[in-house]
Amino acid sequence: MGRANLDKGLRWLEKLLRLESRYGFFALLRTLVLLLFFGLAIFIITSPKYFVERAEGYIRRRHDAAVSMRLVADAEARVVLSRLIAQTECSRAWVIELHNGTENLATGLPFLYGDMRLEEVSPGAGNVDREYRDFPLGRFPMATHLIHEGIFIGGAEAVRAIDERLYHKLKANGVEAVGMVPLYAGERPLGVLGVSFSPGGEYNPVHLAMVLQRYGVQVGTILSRGSE
């Protein structure tokens, strides 16, 4: 059996050498490559299930990995929010993440939306995250202000001077003051890290700014892992 296989291999080699001497090496190589692709195409056509199953498996593995990364990132970010509450004595600490909605049909520019995905509250403070789901950022001038200025700390009236709509929304939630910093994944805006204070809550603006900026870097780093 071994001798027969050797003889067969030698005969194929002899044929290839004759073809190479007749047509040239590169012409022969091009022909072999075309035959390889032709054979692969025939295999794909006759065995589509093989490739579909592997494509689905690849997509499923990617999805499972992304879900795992998201769960880990959310857990780590919530730890940071709890620390933020402890260090600032705020009523709520939260993260609003940005996402794309539909786009302008003429320009292709996306409409940006915000979603309060993470929220931690101090004892006695109720959750308000459901009221900040998929809201269009274009309706809130504070979003642009944050990107330009890099931080906002102030009472409800200071918010009103920039964003009347946000002012009324905060007052409806019993918020007396807020502090916010934008989050980034590299140079791309990722979202907003914020804290809010109920009536009677006290804060030191200098200390609050320092804490927000420090934790803003941490939360941005945590959440940007999913985009790598």
N, C-alpha and C positions, 0 to 999 in steps of 0.2 A: 504493500500500500504506500509506504514512504517513497519507494523508488518510482512508482507511477505518478505520485504528486510532483516529485522533483522533475520528472520528464515533462509533465504538463506545464509546469512553471517555466522550464527552459524553452519550450516551444512558444509560449506567449512572449517571453523575452525576445526570442528570435524574430517573431512577427513585428514586435514594437521597433526593434532595431532596423528592420527592413523598411518599415513605414517612415521612420525618422530619416533614414538615408534618402528616401524618395521625396518626401514632402518637407523636410526640415524640422528642427526641434520645436520651434515656436508654433508652427502650424499644427504639429502633433499635440502639443500641450493644449492649444486652444480647443482642438477637437475633443480631447479627453475631458476638459472642463465642461464643455457643452454637453457631452454625454452624461457627466455627473449631474448637472442641473436638470437635464431631461429625465434622468432616472428618478431624481428627487421629486420632480413635478408629478411624474406618474405615481410615485408612492403616496404623495399628498392626495391626489385625486382618488386613488383606490382605497386609501385608508384615512379618511377625514376624521374619524372618531379618535384616532390616536393623537392627532394634533389638537383637536378640540379639548380632549381630556387634560392634556398637558397645559394648554393655555388657561383653562379654568382652574387647574391646580395652582398655577403661578399667580393668577389674580387672587385666588382665595388666600394663599400664603401672604401675599402683600397686604391684603385687607386685614387678616388676623394680626399681622405685625403692627399695622397702623393702629388698630384698636388697642392692642397691648400698650403701645407707646402713649396713647391718649389717656388710658386709665392711670398709668404711672405718673404722667405729667399733671393730671388733675389732682391726684393725691398729694403730690409735692407742692403744687400751687396752693392747695387748701391749708397746708401747714404754714406757708408763708402768710396767708391771710389771717390765720389765727394769731401769729406772732404780731402782725400789724395791729390787730385789735388790742392785744395786751400792751403794746408799747405806746399806743396813741389814745387808748380809752375811748375809741370811737364806737358808734352804735353798729355800724356795718362796714365790712371790707369786701370789695367785689372786683371782679374782672369782667370787662366787656370785650369780647373778641369781634374783629371785623370779618365780614364775609361778602362775597359778590352775590348780587341778585341778578336780574336780567340786565341786558346792556342796551345802550342807545342804538337803534337800528341804523342811523345815519353815520355816527362817528365810531361805533364799536366800543365806546367808553363804558365801563361797568358802573352800575348803581351800587353804592356801598351801603351795607347794612351793619347794625350792631346787635349783639346778643349777649346779655348778661348770663354767661354760662356758669360762673362760679360766684358764690356769695356765702360769707360767714357772718354770723350776727352775734352780738353780745347778749347775755341773759336779759330777757324782757323785750328785746327788739324783734319785731316780726320780719319775715322775709318779704322782699318786694321784687325778687328776680323775675317773676312771671309777668310783671308789668313792663319789662324791658326786653321783650323778645322780638327779634327781627324788625327793629325800627330803622327807617331810612335816615342815615346820617346827614343827608342834604337838608333835612328840616331843622337841624340843630346847629346853629353857628358856633356853639362851644367846641364842636369837633375840630373845626378849622383853627379856632383860637388855641387849642391845646397843641396842635401840630406846630403852629408858628411860635408859641411862647415856651413850650416845653413843660409847663406846669400851671396849675390853677389851685389856689387856696383862698377861700373866702366864704362869707355868709350868703344867705339867699338873695339879699339885695344886690350883692356884687355879681351874682349869677344873672340876675334880672337885667343888669346893664349890658350884658353880652348876649343873653339868650332867654327871651321872654317865655318861649314854650317850655324850655327845661326848668325854668323857675317855677312855673305852675305845677309841673309834674313833681318836682321835689317837694313843694309845699303840700301837695296832696298826699305825699308819703311821710309827712311829718319831719322833713329834713330842715335843719336850721343852718347847717354849714357843710361844705364839702371840700375835699382835697383830691386832686387828680393829676396823674402823669401819663403821657403816652408810652406804650410798649412797642418795642421794635424787635424784628427778626433781622439782624444785620442792619441794613438801612431802610428796610421796608416796614411801614406801620403795621403793627400786629393787633393793637387794641388799646385799652385804657385800664390802668390800675387806679382804684379810687376808694375813698373812705367817706362816710357821711356821719354827721353828728345830729342827734335829736335836740330839741329845745333844752337848754340848760347845760348841754355838753360844752366842756372847755378844752381848748387846745392851744399849743404854742406854735405859731406859724413857722418859725425857724426850725424847731425840732421836727415838726410835721413834714416840712419840705425835705429835710435830710433823710428821714425815714422812708418817705415815699420814693425818693430817687434811688436809694439803696435797694429797696425791695423791688422797685420797678425793673432794675437790671436783672435781679434774680428771677422774677416771674417771666420776663421776656426771654431769658435764656432757657428756662424750663419749657415754655410753650413752643419755642422755635425749634425744638428737637424734632417735632413731627414734620417739619418742612424740609429736613435735611435729606 
